[in-house]
Amino acid sequence: MSFIDLDLDLEILGALADNDFLKPTDIQQQAIPAILDGLDLLASAPTGTGKTLAFVLPGLQHILDSEPDSSSAPQVLILSPTRELAKQTYEVIQQQTANSHINSCLIVGGVPLVCRKLCWRNGSISWWQPRAGFWN
């Protein structure tokens, strides 16, 4: 199976190829179609098997399939249990959206509320909001 078989947008497939992701891992082969079909998913796989990309790609596909939205509200919201996992997720999103119109923003606890609100108002968080913890 290849990523082409997962019915992903050409923009996503191009980013995958640019980042040397040529073939989906087992978790990606199983998770991506289920998420794209709108199913809830609980999955477990060893470290390094591509779990982050398995949920990021359907999120990107959702954004690309959606009508353009002029509001500054995110179209996808990712909540992470730790700052480290939020940063890892953000880096994967940045890598996959480097040549696209999709904007992302990382908001974590411990950052002054004023900075978080500014990030929101400036629209840099218009699509993704990975974060760890809760608002201070």
Secondary structure, DSSP 4 states (H G I P E B T S, - for coil): --GGGGT--HHHHHHHHHTT--S--HHHHHHHHHHHTT--------TTSSHHHHHHHHHHHHHHHSPP--SSS-S---EESSHHHHHHHHHHHHHHTTTSS--B--EETTS-HHHHHHHHHTTTTSSB--EES---
